[in-house]
Amino acid sequence: MKRWRALLIAAVLLLPASAAAASDSVEVRLFPVTFVINNQAKEPGREEAVFNHNGRVYVPIRFVSESLGARVDYDAKERKVVIGNSNVFQAEYVKVGDRIAGMEVVHADLTESDSEYLGTVHFKGSALITGTFLYETINPIHEELFQFFVDEASLERIPMMSHDTRTQWFAFSNLSEAKKMFGIVDDAEVATGRAAVVIDDFRIRYDYKEVYNTARLVEAFLKTANGA
């Protein structure tokens, strides 16, 4: 009798812990489906399972978000999922190997300062963008500077830090080659116009000092007055 009483007491003592564990788990069923996103059929991979629970479908957030052109980051420490535009990233999560706006992060050197991150991020990968170019030899800070101001329609094609509110422009890092591609003669003081360019080696340089982003010009397509 004492033995059964001891077992009963042990079972009662274990019950709250078991009930608590059960409250953190649910029963789900695999729910294989095909996604049609923007009229395009997409099949999730084997590691991207879809579940059904109580008549609701639960989907892999990264698969769906990235299929819609969004970027997903996960903060394991804060247990926080961050979803944003595919080209906009939060500096605290960026790491070498990430792909942002089709470019790969090959180097990141950022330091937290108040609510911002200062430093540089280097990307590899080409992008075709449109905008306005400005070459000048009488720049008040630099003796010679070749700038490219990105059109709003092309902003999604270049990586941007979420806290970077600057006007998006960059300087060509291969200045001499860029001048030749644009047909700018050596004695020119100012040249400006509209163009489409292919760039690579994009570098974000964000600091409190006077710094700017840079990119290596690969190709340039000038636009004439009639848009050709």
N, CA, C and O of each residue as an XYZ file, in Angstrom:
912
protein
N       0.832     -1.201      0.000
C       0.000      0.000      0.000
C       0.873      1.260      0.000
O       0.611      2.218     -0.727
N       1.919      1.229      0.838
C       2.828      2.378      0.898
C       3.506      2.602     -0.455
O       3.746      3.734     -0.876
N       3.810      1.470     -1.129
C       4.478      1.573     -2.435
C       3.585      2.278     -3.443
O       4.054      3.153     -4.171
N       2.298      1.914     -3.503
C       1.367      2.551     -4.443
C       1.151      4.019     -4.103
O       1.011      4.855     -4.995
N       1.123      4.334     -2.781
C       0.955      5.731     -2.378
C       2.153      6.565     -2.830
O       1.996      7.705     -3.268
N       3.360      5.984     -2.720
C       4.568      6.692     -3.153
C       4.546      6.941     -4.658
O       4.928      8.018     -5.115
N       4.104      5.956     -5.424
C       4.021      6.122     -6.870
C       2.996      7.184     -7.246
O       3.215      7.957     -8.178
N       1.852      7.225     -6.510
C       0.813      8.205     -6.793
C       1.312      9.619     -6.531
O       1.052     10.535     -7.311
N       2.038      9.790     -5.414
C       2.597     11.108     -5.092
C       3.594     11.540     -6.163
O       3.590     12.700     -6.575
N       4.454     10.619     -6.623
C       5.442     10.930     -7.655
C       4.755     11.357     -8.944
O       5.205     12.289     -9.611
N       3.653     10.671     -9.301
C       2.920     11.009    -10.523
C       2.319     12.396    -10.429
O       2.342     13.143    -11.407
N       1.777     12.762     -9.263
C       1.187     14.076     -9.070
C       2.250     15.162     -9.164
O       2.013     16.218     -9.751
N       3.428     14.906     -8.584
C       4.516     15.879     -8.624
C       5.020     16.095    -10.049
O       5.424     17.204    -10.399
N       4.999     15.058    -10.865
C       5.493     15.166    -12.241
C       4.468     15.794    -13.173
O       4.846     16.290    -14.235
N       3.200     15.792    -12.824
C       2.136     16.243    -13.705
C       2.289     17.693    -14.148
O       2.160     17.946    -15.345
N       2.553     18.668    -13.273
C       2.675     20.056    -13.727
C       3.764     20.244    -14.771
O       3.574     20.975    -15.743
N       4.908     19.588    -14.576
C       6.006     19.726    -15.533
C       5.612     19.163    -16.888
O       5.901     19.760    -17.925
N       4.944     18.001    -16.875
C       4.522     17.391    -18.139
C       3.498     18.255    -18.837
O       3.531     18.405    -20.059
N       2.571     18.833    -18.054
C       1.532     19.679    -18.642
C       2.141     20.926    -19.240
O       1.715     21.382    -20.302
N       3.152     21.491    -18.556
C       3.814     22.697    -19.073
C       4.526     22.396    -20.375
O       4.486     23.191    -21.313
N       5.188     21.226    -20.432
C       5.902     20.865    -21.664
C       4.923     20.693    -22.809
O       5.196     21.095    -23.940
N       3.759     20.081    -22.504
C       2.769     19.854    -23.555
C       2.206     21.160    -24.082
O       1.845     21.240    -25.256
N       2.121     22.205    -23.232
C       1.554     23.476    -23.666
C       2.443     24.195    -24.669
O       1.985     25.085    -25.386
N       3.723     23.807    -24.719
C       4.656     24.440    -25.654
C       4.756     23.684    -26.970
O       5.552     24.059    -27.830
N       3.983     22.648    -27.145
C       4.048     21.860    -28.372
C       2.644     21.691    -28.950
O       1.649     21.721    -28.227
N       2.591     21.514    -30.255
C       1.321     21.308    -30.935
C       1.468     20.169    -31.925
O       2.573     19.848    -32.363
N       0.363     19.572    -32.266
C       0.360     18.534    -33.289
C       0.096     19.171    -34.642
O      -0.859     19.931    -34.801
N       0.934     18.864    -35.606
C       0.766     19.409    -36.953
C       0.847     18.272    -37.960
O       1.358     17.192    -37.664
N       0.332     18.536    -39.157
C       0.429     17.573    -40.247
C       1.148     18.220    -41.416
O       0.942     19.400    -41.700
N       1.984     17.458    -42.092
C       2.612     17.961    -43.301
C       1.531     18.300    -44.321
O       0.552     17.570    -44.471
N       1.720     19.405    -45.009
C       0.699     19.885    -45.938
C       1.389     20.266    -47.248
O       1.599     21.450    -47.512
N       1.741     19.278    -48.070
C       2.461     19.563    -49.320
C       1.610     20.366    -50.300
O       0.518     19.942    -50.676
N       2.114     21.524    -50.708
C       1.398     22.381    -51.644
C       2.385     22.992    -52.632
O       3.597     22.982    -52.414
N       1.845     23.518    -53.709
C       2.607     24.311    -54.665
C       2.208     25.768    -54.488
O       1.020     26.091    -54.462
N       3.192     26.646    -54.368
C       2.916     28.070    -54.244
C       2.895     28.709    -55.628
O       3.731     28.393    -56.475
N       1.951     29.598    -55.854
C       1.932     30.397    -57.076
C       2.112     31.848    -56.640
O       1.202     32.467    -56.089
N       3.312     32.376    -56.902
C       3.667     33.714    -56.450
C       3.897     34.597    -57.669
O       4.786     34.342    -58.481
N       3.075     35.645    -57.782
C       3.135     36.530    -58.946
C       3.039     35.736    -60.247
O       3.806     35.948    -61.187
N       2.067     34.808    -60.272
C       1.770     33.985    -61.456
C       2.875     32.993    -61.795
O       2.897     32.448    -62.899
N       3.780     32.756    -60.872
C       4.859     31.803    -61.123
C       4.811     30.694    -60.073
O       4.840     30.961    -58.872
N       4.735     29.433    -60.549
C       4.673     28.298    -59.630
C       6.030     28.071    -58.977
O       7.058     28.067    -59.654
N       6.031     27.881    -57.653
C       7.266     27.649    -56.907
C       7.050     26.490    -55.947
O       6.065     26.452    -55.210
N       7.989     25.544    -55.965
C       7.914     24.403    -55.071
C       8.908     24.595    -53.921
O      10.097     24.797    -54.167
N       8.438     24.536    -52.669
C       9.376     24.639    -51.549
C      10.286     23.421    -51.502
O       9.891     22.326    -51.901
N      11.507     23.616    -51.014
C      12.447     22.509    -50.914
C      12.060     21.532    -49.814
O      11.123     21.776    -49.055
N      12.793     20.417    -49.734
C      12.463     19.372    -48.759
C      12.633     19.879    -47.332
O      11.940     19.426    -46.421
N      13.561     20.827    -47.138
C      13.777     21.365    -45.791
C      12.807     22.492    -45.460
O      12.829     23.024    -44.350
N      11.958     22.857    -46.415
C      11.008     23.957    -46.214
C       9.587     23.386    -46.131
O       8.775     23.558    -47.041
N       9.317     22.714    -45.029
C       8.042     22.016    -44.870
C       6.902     22.996    -44.639
O       7.080     24.045    -44.021
N       5.721     22.634    -45.148
C       4.483     23.385    -44.920
C       3.600     22.534    -44.017
O       3.455     21.331    -44.236
N       3.009     23.164    -42.998
C       2.211     22.432    -42.020
C       0.768     22.910    -42.002
O       0.453     24.029    -42.408
N      -0.099     22.027    -41.517
C      -1.498     22.376    -41.279
C      -1.785     22.143    -39.802
O      -1.503     21.072    -39.265
N      -2.351     23.158    -39.150
C      -2.713     23.042    -37.735
C      -4.041     23.754    -37.510
O      -4.165     24.955    -37.751
N      -5.032     22.995    -37.043
C      -6.359     23.550    -36.777
C      -6.938     24.277    -37.992
O      -7.567     25.327    -37.859
N      -6.718     23.704    -39.179
C      -7.298     24.281    -40.383
C      -6.526     25.467    -40.941
O      -6.950     26.073    -41.925
N      -5.396     25.807    -40.322
C      -4.573     26.910    -40.820
C      -3.281     26.365    -41.421
O      -2.719     25.387    -40.927
N      -2.817     27.007    -42.492
C      -1.594     26.583    -43.159
C      -0.433     27.453    -42.661
O      -0.520     28.681    -42.673
N       0.640     26.812    -42.228
C       1.838     27.503    -41.745
C       2.959     27.267    -42.753
O       3.292     26.128    -43.082
N       3.533     28.372    -43.235
C       4.480     28.284    -44.351
C       5.869     28.746    -43.907
O       5.988     29.504    -42.945
N       6.937     28.288    -44.611
C       8.299     28.741    -44.303
C       8.461     30.209    -44.685
O       8.351     30.562    -45.859
N       8.719     31.051    -43.712
C       8.693     32.491    -43.945
C       9.795     32.954    -44.893
O       9.576     33.868    -45.688
N      10.977     32.337    -44.822
C      12.055     32.762    -45.715
C      11.727     32.441    -47.164
O      11.946     33.264    -48.053
N      11.201     31.241    -47.401
C      10.853     30.834    -48.761
C       9.837     31.788    -49.375
O      10.013     32.237    -50.508
N       8.776     32.101    -48.638
C       7.724     32.962    -49.164
C       8.213     34.397    -49.304
O       7.981     35.034    -50.332
N       8.884     34.908    -48.282
C       9.344     36.305    -48.306
C      10.328     36.551    -49.444
O      10.192     37.521    -50.190
N      11.314     35.675    -49.574
C      12.319     35.874    -50.622
C      11.717     35.667    -52.007
O      12.178     36.277    -52.972
N      10.699     34.820    -52.123
C      10.008     34.656    -53.403
C       9.264     35.925    -53.788
O       9.046     36.188    -54.970
N       8.874     36.717    -52.785
C       8.189     37.991    -53.030
C       9.175     39.149    -53.163
O       8.767     40.300    -53.322
N      10.469     38.845    -53.099
C      11.475     39.889    -53.248
C      11.872     40.561    -51.951
O      12.493     41.623    -51.968
N      11.517     39.950    -50.816
C      11.883     40.528    -49.519
C      13.121     39.831    -48.969
O      13.510     38.757    -49.429
N      13.728     40.466    -47.977
C      14.912     39.917    -47.328
C      14.537     39.563    -45.892
O      13.825     40.316    -45.227
N      15.022     38.407    -45.412
C      14.698     37.943    -44.066
C      15.975     37.767    -43.256
O      16.925     37.133    -43.714
N      15.996     38.330    -42.050
C      17.088     38.123    -41.101
C      16.500     37.590    -39.807
O      15.356     37.886    -39.462
N      17.301     36.796    -39.086
C      16.847     36.251    -37.804
C      17.854     36.562    -36.715
O      19.035     36.231    -36.827
N      17.378     37.197    -35.667
C      18.198     37.516    -34.507
C      17.939     36.430    -33.466
O      16.926     36.458    -32.767
N      18.877     35.460    -33.368
C      18.682     34.331    -32.464
C      18.657     34.770    -31.006
O      17.916     34.208    -30.200
N      19.455     35.763    -30.667
C      19.517     36.227    -29.276
C      18.192     36.858    -28.845
O      17.690     36.588    -27.753
N      17.640     37.691    -29.707
C      16.383     38.376    -29.392
C      15.155     37.583    -29.830
O      14.021     37.958    -29.535
N      15.402     36.466    -30.547
C      14.314     35.653    -31.121
C      13.392     36.554    -31.939
O      12.182     36.602    -31.719
N      13.999     37.265    -32.888
C      13.279     38.257    -33.682
C      13.496     37.994    -35.166
O      14.633     37.859    -35.618
N      12.412     37.921    -35.917
C      12.471     37.779    -37.370
C      12.277     39.163    -37.994
O      11.306     39.859    -37.695
N      13.213     39.550    -38.862
C      13.185     40.878    -39.472
C      12.975     40.718    -40.973
O      13.759     40.046    -41.643
N      11.917     41.335    -41.504
C      11.598     41.236    -42.927
C      11.655     42.633    -43.534
O      11.081     43.575    -42.988
N      12.347     42.767    -44.663
C      12.454     44.062    -45.322
C      12.636     43.905    -46.814
O      12.604     42.790    -47.335
N      12.828     45.021    -47.507
C      13.073     44.975    -48.948
C      14.322     44.155    -49.238
O      15.222     44.071    -48.402
N      14.378     43.552    -50.415
C      15.488     42.657    -50.734
C      16.832     43.371    -50.754
O      17.865     42.738    -50.537
N      16.842     44.674    -51.011
C      18.115     45.394    -51.086
C      18.436     46.153    -49.804
O      19.534     46.693    -49.666
N      17.493     46.202    -48.867
C      17.708     46.936    -47.615
C      18.053     45.940    -46.515
O      17.316     44.981    -46.282
N      19.180     46.171    -45.839
C      19.599     45.242    -44.796
C      19.931     45.995    -43.516
O      20.299     47.170    -43.538
N      19.792     45.285    -42.399
C      20.153     45.858    -41.119
C      21.599     45.502    -40.810
O      21.989     44.336    -40.866
N      22.386     46.514    -40.483
C      23.830     46.358    -40.355
C      24.225     45.322    -39.307
O      25.239     44.642    -39.460
N      23.426     45.198    -38.236
C      23.819     44.289    -37.160
C      23.764     42.825    -37.565
O      24.338     41.975    -36.883
N      23.079     42.513    -38.670
C      22.937     41.127    -39.082
C      23.821     40.753    -40.280
O      23.972     39.569    -40.581
N      24.397     41.729    -40.955
C      25.115     41.424    -42.200
C      26.377     40.626    -41.903
O      27.066     40.856    -40.909
N      26.661     39.672    -42.803
C      27.863     38.845    -42.643
C      28.372     38.425    -44.017
O      27.636     38.436    -45.004
N      29.643     38.056    -44.055
C      30.262     37.617    -45.306
C      29.504     36.408    -45.852
O      29.191     35.474    -45.113
N      29.219     36.436    -47.137
C      28.476     35.354    -47.779
C      27.019     35.687    -48.020
O      26.364     35.031    -48.829
N      26.491     36.705    -47.326
C      25.110     37.125    -47.573
C      24.971     37.642    -48.997
O      25.910     38.211    -49.554
N      23.790     37.440    -49.586
C      23.497     37.996    -50.903
C      22.406     39.046    -50.737
O      21.311     38.752    -50.256
N      22.715     40.259    -51.137
C      21.793     41.379    -50.989
C      21.694     42.080    -52.346
O      22.707     42.488    -52.913
N      20.487     42.214    -52.855
C      20.241     42.797    -54.180
C      21.077     42.092    -55.253
O      21.544     42.722    -56.202
N      21.256     40.787    -55.091
C      22.000     40.002    -56.077
C      23.504     40.094    -55.942
O      24.225     39.467    -56.719
N      24.005     40.858    -54.975
C      25.442     40.987    -54.758
C      25.858     40.217    -53.504
O      25.077     40.086    -52.561
N      27.083     39.713    -53.499
C      27.568     38.945    -52.360
C      28.459     39.797    -51.469
O      29.338     40.512    -51.950
N      28.222     39.712    -50.168
C      29.066     40.421    -49.206
C      30.394     39.681    -49.091
O      30.418     38.509    -48.716
N      31.503     40.357    -49.411
C      32.831     39.740    -49.324
C      33.643     40.312    -48.167
O      34.662     39.738    -47.782
N      33.201     41.430    -47.614
C      33.890     42.002    -46.446
C      32.941     42.957    -45.744
O      32.214     43.716    -46.386
N      32.956     42.909    -44.418
C      32.130     43.818    -43.622
C      32.911     44.251    -42.391
O      33.387     43.416    -41.621
N      33.038     45.547    -42.211
C      33.762     46.106    -41.061
C      32.921     47.246    -40.496
O      33.102     48.408    -40.860
N      32.000     46.896    -39.605
C      31.064     47.872    -39.059
C      31.172     47.922    -37.540
O      31.365     46.898    -36.884
N      31.045     49.121    -36.992
C      31.106     49.322    -35.548
C      29.854     50.036    -35.095
O      29.443     51.023    -35.705
N      29.235     49.543    -34.018
C      28.016     50.165    -33.513
C      28.331     51.494    -32.847
O      29.278     51.599    -32.068
N      27.533     52.508    -33.158
C      27.683     53.835    -32.563
C      26.295     54.414    -32.339
O      25.607     54.781    -33.292
N      25.885     54.495    -31.079
C      24.528     54.914    -30.745
C      23.530     53.987    -31.448
O      23.552     52.778    -31.214
N      22.666     54.524    -32.297
C      21.668     53.696    -32.974
C      22.076     53.373    -34.404
O      21.264     52.875    -35.183
N      23.339     53.657    -34.758
C      23.815     53.427    -36.116
C      25.032     52.511    -36.103
O      25.604     52.201    -35.058
N      25.402     52.091    -37.316
C      26.620     51.317    -37.506
C      27.493     52.053    -38.511
O      27.036     52.426    -39.591
N      28.743     52.258    -38.148
C      29.677     52.986    -38.999
C      30.711     52.020    -39.566
O      31.082     51.039    -38.922
N      31.173     52.315    -40.789
C      32.207     51.480    -41.379
C      31.945     51.210    -42.848
O      31.348     52.029    -43.546
N      32.397     50.053    -43.310
C      32.300     49.722    -44.731
C      31.768     48.307    -44.930
O      31.956     47.425    -44.092
N      31.098     48.117    -46.064
C      30.675     46.791    -46.508
C      31.019     46.694    -47.989
O      30.646     47.567    -48.773
N      31.725     45.640    -48.371
C      32.167     45.460    -49.755
C      31.370     44.330    -50.399
O      31.230     43.248    -49.829
N      30.849     44.598    -51.597
C      30.019     43.635    -52.326
C      30.664     43.277    -53.666
O      31.298     44.115    -54.307
N      30.493     42.028    -54.073
C      30.881     41.566    -55.404
C      29.625     41.161    -56.156
O      28.712     40.563    -55.587
N      29.589     41.494    -57.444
C      28.419     41.175    -58.250
C      27.997     42.400    -59.035
O      28.033     43.517    -58.518
N      27.597     42.198    -60.277
C      27.274     43.323    -61.150
C      25.818     43.738    -61.033
O      24.959     42.949    -60.639
N      25.558     44.993    -61.383
C      24.195     45.522    -61.390
C      24.082     46.558    -62.494
O      24.998     47.353    -62.705
N      22.960     46.548    -63.196
C      22.673     47.541    -64.228
C      21.732     48.566    -63.630
O      20.624     48.225    -63.217
N      22.162     49.825    -63.577
C      21.346     50.870    -62.974
C      21.347     52.111    -63.864
O      22.241     52.305    -64.688
N      20.332     52.939    -63.680
C      20.230     54.189    -64.436
C      20.316     55.365    -63.476
O      20.031     55.245    -62.284
N      20.718     56.510    -64.033
C      20.827     57.694    -63.198
C      21.494     58.847    -63.924
O      21.535     58.895    -65.154
N      22.015     59.775    -63.132
C      22.656     60.978    -63.662
C      24.115     61.002    -63.246
O      24.433     60.787    -62.077
N      25.000     61.262    -64.191
C      26.423     61.328    -63.859
C      26.878     62.784    -63.799
O      26.318     63.654    -64.466
N      27.899     63.028    -62.993
C      28.479     64.359    -62.853
C      29.976     64.227    -62.645
O      30.436     63.703    -61.631
N      30.729     64.714    -63.629
C      32.186     64.750    -63.513
C      32.607     66.195    -63.333
O      32.135     67.081    -64.045
N      33.503     66.432    -62.370
C      33.985     67.795    -62.162
C      35.399     67.780    -61.593
O      35.759     66.919    -60.789
N      36.189     68.756    -62.033
C      37.555     68.900    -61.531
C      37.659     70.033    -60.524
O      38.736     70.275    -59.981
N      36.564     70.729    -60.265
C      36.591     71.852    -59.337
C      35.705     71.556    -58.133
O      35.150     72.465    -57.516
N      35.582     70.256    -57.805
C      34.813     69.866    -56.638
C      35.427     70.511    -55.396
O      36.649     70.483    -55.253
N      34.627     71.093    -54.485
C      35.183     71.819    -53.349
C      35.996     70.960    -52.391
O      36.813     71.490    -51.638
N      35.791     69.636    -52.402
C      36.523     68.758    -51.483
C      37.587     67.956    -52.205
O      38.692     67.787    -51.688
N      37.271     67.459    -53.395
C      38.200     66.627    -54.151
C      38.614     67.361    -55.426
O      37.813     68.074    -56.030
N      39.854     67.180    -55.822
C      40.326     67.836    -57.045
C      39.603     67.306    -58.271
O      39.339     68.046    -59.219
N      39.288     66.029    -58.243
C      38.627     65.407    -59.392
C      37.682     64.329    -58.864
O      38.086     63.448    -58.106
N      36.421     64.414    -59.276
C      35.429     63.482    -58.762
C      34.428     63.141    -59.860
O      33.938     64.021    -60.569
N      34.131     61.834    -59.989
C      33.171     61.359    -60.982
C      32.048     60.665    -60.219
O      32.233     59.560    -59.710
N      30.885     61.308    -60.138
C      29.767     60.830    -59.335
C      28.653     60.265    -60.214
O      28.494     60.638    -61.376
N      27.888     59.348    -59.613
C      26.715     58.800    -60.288
C      25.565     58.775    -59.284
O      25.654     58.127    -58.241
N      24.472     59.495    -59.613
C      23.299     59.590    -58.749
C      22.246     58.598    -59.246
O      21.808     58.671    -60.394
N      21.848     57.681    -58.383
C      20.987     56.565    -58.773
C      19.532     57.000    -58.869
O      19.011     57.658    -57.968
N      18.874     56.624    -59.980
C      17.445     56.875    -60.143
C      16.646     56.116    -59.082
O      17.079     55.070    -58.601
N      15.492     56.646    -58.728
C      14.627     55.976    -57.748
C      14.239     54.585    -58.230
O      14.145     53.650    -57.435
N      14.015     54.450    -59.533
C      13.609     53.155    -60.075
C      14.709     52.099    -59.973
O      14.431     50.903    -60.058
N      15.960     52.537    -59.791
C      17.086     51.609    -59.719
C      17.579     51.381    -58.295
O      18.512     50.607    -58.083
N      16.966     52.044    -57.315
C      17.448     51.928    -55.937
C      17.426     50.496    -55.432
O      18.298     50.090    -54.663
N      16.429     49.728    -55.864
C      16.311     48.347    -55.387
C      17.408     47.448    -55.935
O      17.516     46.294    -55.522
N      18.218     47.945    -56.847
C      19.288     47.135    -57.436
C      20.624     47.313    -56.734
O      21.601     46.658    -57.098
N      20.687     48.182    -55.738
C      21.919     48.344    -54.974
C      21.640     48.119    -53.494
O      20.570     48.493    -53.012
N      22.572     47.518    -52.761
C      22.361     47.291    -51.325
C      22.341     48.614    -50.568
O      23.079     49.543    -50.897
N      21.478     48.686    -49.540
C      21.371     49.882    -48.710
C      21.188     49.469    -47.250
O      20.393     48.577    -46.952
N      21.917     50.114    -46.343
C      21.698     49.888    -44.920
C      20.417     50.586    -44.493
O      20.118     51.685    -44.960
N      19.666     49.954    -43.615
C      18.344     50.467    -43.247
C      18.406     51.847    -42.599
O      17.451     52.617    -42.709
N      19.508     52.177    -41.928
C      19.597     53.474    -41.258
C      20.325     54.533    -42.093
O      20.569     55.644    -41.622
N      20.668     54.180    -43.332
C      21.377     55.110    -44.211
C      20.355     55.947    -44.978
O      19.719     55.453    -45.908
N      20.199     57.201    -44.593
C      19.212     58.085    -45.220
C      19.833     59.028    -46.240
O      19.166     59.946    -46.715
N      21.092     58.817    -46.580
C      21.751     59.685    -47.555
C      21.145     59.519    -48.947
O      20.575     58.476    -49.265
N      21.275     60.558    -49.772
C      20.952     60.419    -51.187
C      21.880     59.366    -51.770
O      23.091     59.419    -51.556
N      21.327     58.417    -52.500
C      22.132     57.302    -52.979
C      22.908     57.671    -54.241
O      22.363     57.758    -55.341
N      24.199     57.881    -54.028
C      25.108     58.127    -55.140
C      26.442     57.488    -54.782
O      26.698     57.169    -53.621
N      27.277     57.306    -55.774
C      28.601     56.738    -55.534
C      29.588     57.359    -56.510
O      29.203     57.959    -57.514
N      30.854     57.203    -56.199
C      31.922     57.668    -57.088
C      32.544     56.461    -57.769
O      32.677     55.395    -57.168
N      32.924     56.639    -59.026
C      33.593     55.550    -59.740
C      35.004     55.397    -59.193
O      35.771     56.359    -59.163
N      35.349     54.178    -58.757
C      36.673     53.932    -58.188
C      37.749     53.860    -59.263
O      38.904     54.193    -58.998
N      37.395     53.434    -60.467
C      38.339     53.393    -61.595
C      38.143     54.656    -62.446
O      37.599     54.605    -63.549
N      38.592     55.767    -61.911
C      38.312     57.079    -62.495
C      38.786     57.208    -63.938
O      38.020     57.638    -64.800
N      40.025     56.847    -64.212
C      40.571     57.009    -65.566
C      39.789     56.193    -66.588
O      39.469     56.685    -67.670
N      39.481     54.939    -66.240
C      38.710     54.081    -67.158
C      37.305     54.642    -67.353
O      36.776     54.622    -68.464
N      36.706     55.136    -66.288
C      35.354     55.682    -66.380
C      35.311     56.887    -67.316
O      34.374     57.025    -68.102
N      36.313     57.755    -67.240
C      36.359     58.923    -68.126
C      36.423     58.491    -69.588
O      35.776     59.091    -70.446
N      37.195     57.461    -69.863
C      37.303     56.982    -71.239
C      35.978     56.398    -71.726
O      35.561     56.653    -72.856
N      35.315     55.613    -70.870
C      34.046     55.008    -71.265
C      32.982     56.061    -71.545
O      32.124     55.866    -72.406
N      33.034     57.170    -70.826
C      32.072     58.247    -71.023
C      32.545     59.261    -72.067
O      31.812     60.194    -72.396
N      33.749     59.089    -72.585
C      34.261     60.014    -73.598
C      34.608     61.379    -73.046
O      34.494     62.373    -73.763
N      35.025     61.461    -71.799
C      35.382     62.729    -71.174
C      36.868     62.997    -71.393
O      37.715     62.203    -70.985
N      37.176     64.113    -72.034
C      38.568     64.447    -72.356
C      39.299     64.917    -71.108
O      38.677     65.325    -70.128
N      40.637     64.855    -71.156
C      41.441     65.152    -69.973
C      41.312     66.592    -69.494
O      41.401     66.851    -68.294
N      41.103     67.543    -70.423
C      41.049     68.946    -70.007
C      39.624     69.418    -69.677
O      39.400     70.610    -69.465
N      38.661     68.480    -69.633
C      37.282     68.862    -69.298
C      37.200     69.215    -67.818
O      37.824     68.574    -66.973
N      36.418     70.247    -67.527
C      36.225     70.647    -66.129
C      34.915     70.099    -65.563
O      34.840     69.738    -64.389
N      33.888     70.041    -66.406
C      32.585     69.550    -65.960
C      31.934     68.757    -67.087
O      32.028     69.138    -68.254
N      31.280     67.666    -66.741
C      30.486     66.897    -67.705
C      29.328     66.263    -66.941
O      29.514     65.733    -65.846
N      28.143     66.319    -67.519
C      26.979     65.743    -66.845
C      25.984     65.228    -67.874
O      26.023     65.628    -69.038
N      25.101     64.349    -67.450
C      24.109     63.793    -68.362
C      23.453     62.569    -67.759
O      23.659     62.233    -66.593
N      22.660     61.914    -68.585
C      21.939     60.713    -68.159
C      22.622     59.487    -68.751
O      23.157     59.536    -69.859
N      22.599     58.374    -67.991
C      23.250     57.166    -68.486
C      22.728     55.940    -67.748
O      22.133     56.033    -66.674
N      22.972     54.796    -68.363
C      22.797     53.504    -67.701
C      24.184     52.905    -67.551
O      24.986     52.953    -68.484
N      24.471     52.345    -66.397
C      25.813     51.809    -66.167
C      25.732     50.420    -65.556
O      24.782     50.079    -64.851
N      26.758     49.630    -65.849
C      26.944     48.339    -65.184
C      28.097     48.519    -64.211
O      29.181     48.954    -64.598
N      27.861     48.184    -62.944
C      28.885     48.369    -61.922
C      29.203     47.048    -61.220
O      28.440     46.085    -61.298
N      30.327     47.026    -60.547
C      30.743     45.897    -59.717
C      31.558     46.471    -58.560
O      31.798     47.677    -58.503
N      31.979     45.609    -57.646
C      32.795     46.048    -56.498
C      32.152     47.244    -55.781
O      32.807     48.253    -55.521
N      30.880     47.111    -55.474
C      30.174     48.186    -54.787
C      30.588     48.214    -53.323
O      30.598     47.180    -52.656
N      30.926     49.390    -52.827
C      31.343     49.547    -51.434
C      30.506     50.621    -50.749
O      30.442     51.766    -51.196
N      29.870     50.219    -49.655
C      29.171     51.197    -48.813
C      30.183     51.741    -47.813
O      30.839     50.978    -47.104
N      30.304     53.051    -47.760
C      31.192     53.711    -46.788
C      30.322     54.679    -45.999
O      29.919     55.725    -46.509
N      30.040     54.323    -44.761
C      29.136     55.127    -43.947
C      29.852     55.546    -42.668
O      30.296     54.709    -41.882
N      29.953     56.857    -42.480
C      30.650     57.383    -41.307
C      30.159     58.797    -41.057
O      29.424     59.364    -41.866
N      30.576     59.364    -39.920
C      30.228     60.751    -39.649
C      31.120     61.702    -40.425
O      30.797     62.878    -40.591
N      32.238     61.188    -40.896
C      33.150     62.006    -41.690
C      32.622     62.125    -43.123
O      31.632     61.489    -43.486
N      33.295     62.943    -43.923
C      32.883     63.121    -45.313
C      33.342     61.916    -46.130
O      34.465     61.894    -46.633
N      32.487     60.932    -46.257
C      32.807     59.732    -47.024
C      31.679     59.467    -48.009
O      30.620     60.089    -47.929
N      31.904     58.545    -48.936
C      30.885     58.252    -49.944
C      31.068     56.828    -50.437
O      32.139     56.237    -50.301
N      29.994     56.285    -51.016
C      30.051     54.956    -51.592
C      30.849     54.977    -52.893
O      30.972     56.016    -53.542
N      31.393     53.811    -53.267
C      32.151     53.715    -54.511
C      31.730     52.458    -55.264
O      31.159     51.534    -54.685
N      32.017     52.437    -56.553
C      31.759     51.264    -57.385
C      32.699     51.312    -58.579
O      33.102     52.388    -59.021
N      33.043     50.147    -59.094
C      33.883     50.069    -60.288
C      32.982     50.026    -61.524
O      32.093     49.181    -61.627
N      33.222     50.939    -62.450
C      32.433     50.987    -63.676
C      32.874     49.881    -64.623
O      34.061     49.741    -64.917
N      31.900     49.088    -65.103
C      32.179     48.005    -66.046
C      31.798     48.432    -67.461
O      32.577     48.254    -68.397
N      30.589     49.002    -67.620
C      30.120     49.484    -68.913
C      29.303     50.741    -68.707
O      28.720     50.952    -67.644
N      29.267     51.575    -69.735
C      28.464     52.811    -69.668
C      27.678     52.964    -70.956
O      28.209     52.740    -72.044
N      26.418     53.344    -70.835
C      25.535     53.564    -71.982
C      24.929     54.957    -71.831
O      23.993     55.150    -71.054
N      25.457     55.916    -72.564
C      24.985     57.290    -72.445
C      23.643     57.466    -73.124
O      23.362     56.835    -74.143
N      22.813     58.331    -72.551
C      21.514     58.640    -73.126
C      21.565     60.007    -73.773
O      22.004     60.976    -73.154
N      21.115     60.089    -75.024
C      21.100     61.357    -75.746
C      19.855     62.151    -75.371
O      19.027     61.689    -74.585
N      19.730     63.334    -75.934
C      18.588     64.207    -75.619
C      17.259     63.552    -75.999
O      16.248     63.804    -75.343
N      17.238     62.723    -77.035
C      15.983     62.101    -77.458
C      15.748     60.751    -76.782
O      14.819     60.025    -77.136
N      16.614     60.415    -75.790
C      16.418     59.199    -75.009
C      17.073     57.989    -75.590
O      16.950     56.911    -75.007
N      17.770     58.088    -76.711
C      18.412     56.925    -77.318
C      19.651     56.503    -76.537
O      20.316     55.537    -76.911
